[in-house]
């Protein structure tokens, strides 16, 4: 077979066919052994997946992280065997015993592909639609990296040119997030994205006609995609025309100005004798008789399990040699680029290492006290202050740039030049992202960008609309990738827009997501340190939660006040208890986040006027605070002080653990209303007076 992605003619040998048929029976065996799983698509898609991995995907199984590789995304993660079998056949480290261990404890072959768990898996795909939507982000990342490092290279000649290949299913195409992301992909003219849509018309409830009858290719044509159809049922018999599929894949890759989708009409589970083309083979084992029938139809011994001929495996794994040759050719181009572009080569080396440039944080702005500043405004100033020294930082909003303050001033938009408007000028290598009103796709795309490149991308929207993003947010936390979410209009403090836009339960529900840092700074200087910590963290995602309304900038030189650097520990003593010009032991702790910290500061002053020593603790990030050692946590929240009050304009959930039985919680456990924010805080009892009264009550209860 010719070198990967360089073969000029389609070639298919008896050994190729035997490898495909072996993959089919291995899929059946694996599900049969564990007793559950999804064999049908893995059986019928085996030839398409094999063709991709053997003749179209540029990859090197000896180094799954090679930056010059194409990317492959299996969007229907339930058919994980479709991917695992190709990783096994290609030599990524999976062996027969791993296939035998499918869906069992500790196996390299979990029920759905998991990023970071199995070599060759580029993204965790379980919830349908997320793979395809994030693959759009993969394509964004490729274009941005090329623009950042090798913008002037002729098309197809840069070491940063690669293709993003996707297999998607009927289920993926039904999910709304793929519509959002696919619309953006067409708008962006992402010619580096190729989707093979497995149109088999079967889901768990059997024939998809019960719920899904639209013209998918017509929809994608309307999105601006290049569309093709390959129908293996068109003759009235089922004929796997690999030459036709190969030609379609070549045509898709040759289309440089539009993303491509190929509708591949298959029969799920073919050639299983009685269950092919039924929902019964989609998500259940075949059963012994059916497995035996499948093996017999393919010329295999029905009594043999997990069998593969040595010559078949050797033939399939010769893809490693072709991958090595493709990589050697790529390396020549990469070395020439490195020699000609030493500064960009050094930048790439830094990005790949995950390191930030020395002294980058010296650019973080310091905000002087005396002028109130909305934390969303401060965030915008931080982004722009560090953008010049962090070229890897890019992002934008879901149609809320002016409200989220996410625009890097003076930077071009990431759009084809023909898409420029009077307000926004751009080019394909721009830096400012425009997601339109597509919050879910925005989060998925940022996940894809973060997975596919060493850049740091963020998406912005109102906190209330994090609800639209939650599946993608959860996946970023599950994968442990450092996606960044900018959420503004963080409470009833947004005022007149009313309860539909006023978050109440969002902070608590986001904090319930493991491995997600939820950061709600209390003033402009806290914002600077919050961004510093977020950008230095590469092991998990973070959301920064910002106010619409102006907030005081604290004078840290005042007696008892702490440095905003304490933000990096998640909680710190913002204003300690004082008496007679000295810092004293506190009688009560006032705990707050975001805009409500300013109310706690007012209450502290009122309490101290009554002779009550009160400490204000700002808690911008509970996740960071919980990572600190016990001694530090005790120094901030001394166990001996039982009198405590928490204040946050959101539901009370999560605060009882911090304030204890004697503590009091000032919260918002109902929806808001339409009025100016000061009136709302007063009407709903989130005031300095309420905190003061609660503190005195807590002191009494703690005795």
N, C-alpha and C positions, 0 to 999 in steps of 0.2 A: 504494500500500500504506500502511496506517496506521503511526503511529510505533511504534518497537520496543517490545515488551512492553506496548503499550497498545492494540493492535488488538483490537476487541471481537468480530470475526468472522473466520473463516478466509477468506483470499483466495488464489487461485492462478490466474495468468494464463498465456497461451501463452508469454510471455517468460520466466516463471519455469521452465516446463517445458523451454524451449530452453536456459536457463542450466544446468539440471541435466543435460540430455543432453550439453551441451558439456563439462561437467565429466567425464562418463563417458569421452568420447573423448579428452580431454586426458590422463586417467589412463592410458589404454591407450597413447597416443602416447609419454608420458614414459617409461614402463617399456620400451616397445619400443626407444626410442632408446638408452637406456643398456644395455639387454640383460639387466637383472635388476631385481628389486623385487617389490612386492606389489600388483598392480592390482585383484584381484577385489573386495575389500571397498570400495575407493575407488569402484569402479563402482557397486556395489549400494547403498552407503550415501550416495551423492551426494544423493538427495532429502531424506533425514533431516537430513544435515549442513546443507544449504542452508536447509531450513525453520528450523533452530535459529538460524543466523547471520542470516537475513533477518527473522524474525518473533518470536523469543523471547529471544535473547541481547541483553542491554543492553550495548552496546559502542560505542566511538568509534574507528574505524580510524586517525584522525589522532593518537591518543594511546593506545597500547596499555597504558600504565602508569596510566591514569586510575583513581583509587582507588574511584570509584563504579561501576566496571564489574562485570558478572557475570564469573565465571571459567569457562573451558572447558578441560576436560582430555580429551585423546584418549588413553585408556589403552592400546589396541593400537597402539603406536608404529610397528609395521611398516607399517601402512596410513597412513603419514605424508601421502600424497597426499590423503587425506580432509580433513586440516587445511589443507595447502598450497593446495589448490584453493579453499577458502573464503576463505583469506587473500588469495589472488589476486583472486577475484571481489569481495571486500569492499573492497579497496583498501588493504591493509596495507603495500604496498611491493613485494610480489612481482609480477613481470611474466612474460610468456610465456617470455622467455629464461631465467628462473629455473626454470621448469618443465622446459624443455629441458635444463637442466643437472643434473637430478635425480641425486643420489648420486654426484656427481663432485667433484673437488678444488676447494675454495674456494666451492662453491655455497651459496646460502642455503637450499637444499633437500636437506639430508643424508638419509641412509637412514632415520633416525629423528628425530623432532623434538628439537631441542637447545635448552634454556633459555639465553637470552642470546645466541643465534646468529641466530635468526629472529624478527622482530617479530611479536607475537601468540602466541608459544609460551610457555605459562605454566610448563611443567615438562618436563624430559627424560623421555621415555617410550620405553623399549626393552624391558627385562625385563618380561614380562607380569605384571600385578597391581599393579605399583608405582604406576601412575597412579591407579587406583581407590582404592588404600589411602591414597595421599597426598592424594587429593581429600577424604577424610574429615578430614584435617588442615586443608585449605582451609576446610571448613565449621566446624571448631573455631575457626579464626582469625577468621572473620567474626563468630561469636557473642561471642568474647572482646573483639574490638575494639568491638563495639556496647556491651558491658557496661562497658568501660573508659571510653568516650567519650560514650555517649548512652543509658544504661541505662533511663531513664524514658520514652523515646519510645514511643507506641503502636505495636503491631506493624505493619510495612510502611511506616512514616512516617519512619524514620531515614535519613539519608544513608549510613549504614553497613550498611543492609540490602541484600543482594544474594543471588543464587542461584548455586550451584556446579553447572554442567552437566557431565556426564560421558558419553562414549561408551565402552562396554566390550564385550568380545568373549567368545566361548566360552572362549578361552584365559585371559583375565583371571579368569573365574569359576572356573576350575579351580585356579588358584594359591592356595596356602594363605594367603598374606598377605591376600588379599581377604576370606577368611572371618574372619580375626582382626579386620580393620578394620571390616568390615560389621557384625559383631556389636557392636562398640563404637558404631558409628553408630546402630544401632537402640536400644541402651541409652541413648544420649545424646539421642535424639529429635530428630535433626538434620533439621528440616523444610526447611532451606535447601539440601538436597542432592538432585539429581535425576540418575538414571542411566538412560541408554538402552542396554539390553543387546541388541547385535546377535546374535540367535540364528540363525546361518546353518548350524550343524551341520557346518561344514567347517574342518579344520585341515590342516597339512602332510601328515599321514597320511590325508587324505581324510575320510570320514564319521566324525564324533566319536562315533558309537555304539560304536565299537571300544573306547572308554575312558571315555565321559562320557554317562551316561543319567539322571542324577538330575533331580528336579523342582526346578529352580533357584528358581522363584517360591515354591514351598512352603518352601524353605530360608529365603528372605528374609522370608517372612511370619513364620516362626518367630523370626527375628532382630528382629521388630518393625517391619518396613518396610511401607509402602504399596505394593501391587503391582498392576500392570495388564498385560494382554497385548494386543498388536496383531499380528494374523497376516495377512500379505499373501498367504498361500497357502490361506486357509480356504475359498475358493470352488472350489478345484480348479484354478483358473487363477491366474497371478501377477498380482495387482492392487495397485499401489502406492497405497493409500488414504491420501493425505496429510491429508485431513480428519479421519480417525480418529486418526492420529498426533498431529495438532494438538490435538485434544480431550484426548488422553491427557496431552500435555505441559502443557496448561492445568490439568488436574485434579491433576497431580503438583505443580505450582507452588502450587496452592491448598491443598495439604496442608501445614499448618504445624507439625504435631506429630510427624511421622514422616518419615524419608528415603523417597524414592520410587524404585522401579525399574520400568521399562517393558520388558517382553520384546517386542522387535520381530522377528518372524519374517521373515527375508529369504531370498533365494536369491542366494548369492554370485556375482558376476560377471554377473548378469542385465542386459541381454538378449544377452550373448555367445552366438552360435549353437550352439556345440558344447561349450564348456568351462564354461559356467555350471553351478553346483551340483556342481563337482568340485574336488578338491585341486589339479588342474593349473592353476587360475587363482589359487590362493591366493598362491603365492610364486614365480611364474615369469611371464615375458612371454607374451603371447597367441600371438605368431607372426603373420606378415603376413596370411595368409588369414583368421585369426580376427579380427584388427583390422578388416580390410576388411568382414567380415561384420557386426561390431558397428556400424560406421559406417553401413552400408547399412540395417540394422534401425532405426537412429535417424534416418534421413533425411539423413545427412551424405555428402559426397563422399569415397569411399574412397581417393582419390588425394591428398587434402589432409591435411597434418599440422599440428598445433598451430594450428588455425584457430578463430577466434571472431568472430562478427558484432559490429560496433561497437554496434548497438542492444542486443544481449544484454549486453555488458560494461557499457554505460552504465546499463542497467536494474539489473543486479546491484549496481553501485557506487552506486546511489542510496541504498543502505543507509547511506552516509556522512551523507547529509542527515538521515535519521531518527535516526542516532546523535547528530548534532549537536543535534537538537531534544530528544532524551532527556537529553542531558547538560545542556542549558540549564535544563531543568526541575529536574534534580538539583541544579544549581548554586544555584538559588534556595533550595532547602531547605538546602543546605550553608552558604550565606552566613547564612541566618537562624540556623542552629545556631551558627555561629562567633560571631555577635554576641551570642547569648544565653549562650554558654559560652566566654568568653575564655580561662580557664585550660586547659580541655580542648583548645581550638584551639591554644594554645601547645604543649601536650603533643604533639598530633598533628604539629605542625610539627617539633618536635624529633625525634620518632620517624622521620618521613619523611626527615629529613636524615641519619639514622644516627648522630647525635651523642649522647653520654652527658652527663648534666647536669654542670655545673661543680662540681668538688669532690666528686663522688660517691665517689671512692676513699678519701676521708677516713673513710668508714664501715667500711672494711675492718678486721677485727679484728687486733690484735697479740697474739700468744700469748707469755706469759712463760716463760722457761726454768725447768726444775726439776720440771715435771710432764709425764709422758708422755701423748701424745694420739694416737689413731688419726686418720689423715688423712681417713677418711670422716667422723669426728665434726667435724673442723676444717672440712671442706667444708660440712657442714650449718650450722655457725655463720657461715660466710661468706655463704651464701645468705640466711640470715635477717638478717644485719647490713646487707646492701645492698638487700634487698627493699623496704624503706620508701622508698628514693629511686629505685628502678628499677621502676616499675609495669609495665614491659614484660616483666619477667622472670617466667616461670611454668613449671611443670613438675611432674613426679612420677615414679613408679616403676611397674615391671611387678610389682606385688604385693609390693614389697620396701621400702616406705617407711621402715620402722624400721631396716632394715639399710643402705639406701643413704643415709639422712639427707638426703632430698630435700624434705621437707615444709616449706613456709613456714608457720611457726607462727601460729595465729590466723586464717589465711586460709581462706575457705570452699572446699570442693571444687567442681570444675567438673563438675556433674551436675544433672539435673533434681531439684528439691526432693523429689519423690516417691521418688528413689533414695537419699536420705540414710539412713545407718545409725546405730547406737548410737555407733560410733567416728568416723564422718565425716559432718559436716553440710555441705550445700552448696546451690548454686543454679546456674542455667544460666550465670551470669556469673562463676563462681568461678575460683580461681587454682591450686588443687592438682589435678593430673591423676592419675587412676587408670586405668592401662592393663590391669589384670588380668594374667594370665599370658600375655601376648601381646607378646613382646619385638620380633618383627619388625614388627608393626603399630605399636608404639610409635615405632620409628625412622622408619617411613614417615610417620606422622602428624606427628611433629616436623618432618620435611622439608616437609610440606604447610603447616604453620603458618608456618614460616620463609619459604617462598616467597610465601605469600598475605598476609602482614602484616609490619609493621616490628617485631613483638614478638620476644623471644628466648625460645625454649622449650628445655627439656631433658627427656631421659628417663633413667631410672636402672634399672640391673640389675647382676647380677654380671658381672665381666669375662669369665668363661667363656661367658656367654650372648651376648656380642657376636657369636659365631658365628651365632646365630639372626638377627642384625640385619645381617649383612654386605652383602647386596645393597642395602639402603637406605643404609647407611653409604657404600658405594662411589658411589652416585648423588649423595649430598650433596657428596662430594668432587669428582665429575665436574662438577656444576653450579656448584660454588664458592659454596654457601650455608652460612651460619654455624650450622648445627644443632649442638647441644651434647649429648654423651653422657656420662653419669656412670656410671662403672664401678667398683664396689667389689669387695672380696674378691679382691685383685689377684694372689695367688700361693699357694704352699703354706702361706703364713702364715695362711690361713683354717683350716688344721688338720684337725679331726676329720671334716669332711664327706667327705674323701677325694678320690681322683683324678678322679672325675666332675665335681667342682666346682673343682678346682685348675687354674688356667690354666698352661700350659707354653709353648705355641707362639703364644699369642694376641698378645703384645706385638710379636713379630717380624712376624707376619702383618699386623697392623694398621699397623705402620710401613711395610710394603710398599705400602700404598695411597697413591698420589700425592695431594698436596693435603689430606691429613688430618693434623692435629696431634695427636700422642699424648703426653699430658702426665702424667708420674708423679712427683709431688712427694715429697720426702724427709722433710719435717716440716710442722708446722701452719702455720708462717709462709710456707713455700714454697707451701702451698695458697692462701693469700690472694693472693699475687702471680700464681699460676697462673690463678685466676679473673679477676683484673684483666686479664691479657693476653688470655684467652679472650673476655671481654666486650668488649674493645676491638677485637677482630679480626672483621671483617665479610665477609671475602673467601673464607673456607673454614671447614669444620667442625672441631671439636676433640672429643677424648675425654679426660676427666680420670680417671686411674686411681688408685684409693685403697685404703689398707690396712684390713683388719679389725682387726689387732692394734695396740696402742699403740706409739708411736715417740717417741724423745726429741725434745724441743724444744731446739734448740741455742742456747747462749749466744753471741750474735754479738759480744759485747764481749770475748771471749777473744782473745788474741794470735793473729793469723793467720786469724781467721774473717771471712768475707765476709757482706755484707748479703743477705738473701733476695730483694732486688730483682733480683739476678742471674738469678733464674728467667726473667725476661722476655727474656733473651738465650739461653735454652735450655740453657746450661751455664755454670758459673761456679766460681771457686775457693771452695769452702765452707770448707776448712781448709788453709791453706798450711803448707809445711814450716817448722819453727822449730828453733833451736838456741841455747842460751845466752841465752834471752830475746829473740831476734831472729828475724825472718823471713829464711830463707835459700833459696838455690836448691834445688829438689827433685832428689833422686836417682831417685825413682820416683813415678809418677803412679798414684793409685788412683781408678778411675772407677766410679761407681755410680748407680743410680736407686732411687727409692722407699725401701722399708724396708731394703734392703741397704746404703744409704749409712751407716747407723749401724754396720754391721759394718766398713766401711772406716775410719770414725773410730776404732774400737777398734784396728784393725790399725795405723793411723798412730801411735797412742800406743805400741803394742808395738814398732814399728820404730824410733821415735825413742828409745825406751829402750835400743835396741841401737846407737844412733848413726847410724841411717839416716834421712835427711831425706825425708819422704814428704808429698806434696800430695794432698788429697782433692778431687776434682772431682765435684760433683753435676751430673747431666745429666738434668734433668726432661723435656726435649723436644729430641730430635735435630733435628726439623724447624726449630725456632726457631734452634738453634745454627748450622745450615747456612746460615741467612739472614744471619748476621753476616759482617762483612768479614774478610779474611784476617788482618789485624793483631790483631783481637780473638781470633780462634780460636787464633792463635799464642800470645797472652798467656796463654791458659788451658791449652793443650796444646802446650807448646814442642817443636818438632820435634827439638831436640837431646837431649831426654830420651826415650831409646828404651825404658827399663824402664817397663813399664806393666802394670797388672792391671785388668781389668774384672770387676765382680760384679753379677749380676742373676739372680734366681730365675726364669729362663726359658731357652729355648734360646739357644745361643751365636750363632746367625745374626745377622749385622750388626755384631758387635763386633770382628772381626778387622781391619776397616778402621781402627778407632780405636786399637787396641793395637799393630798392626804385628807383624812376624815375631818379634821378641824378646818380645813381650807374652804375657801369660797370661790365659786367660779362665776365670772361675769361673761356671758356669752349671748349668742343670738340663735335661739332654737326654733325659729319660725322664719317665714319669708319676709322680705322687706316691703318697701312701699316707694312711691314716687314723690320725692320732695328733695330739698337741698340737704346735703349730707349732715350739716350741723343739726338740723331739725330731726333727722332720722336717728342720730346718735342719742339725742336728748329723749326722744319719744320712746326709744327702745332700751333706755337705761344703761347705755354704755358711756358713762361720764366719769369725770374725776370725783364728783360727789358720791357716786355709787361705789366707786372703788374705795374711797375713804370710809364709807359706812361699812362696807364688807370687811375691810381690814380690822376695824374696831370689833366687829362681830366675831371675826376669826380669832382675834387675840383673846376674847372672852371664852370662846369655845375651847381654845388650846390650854386653858389654865386647869 
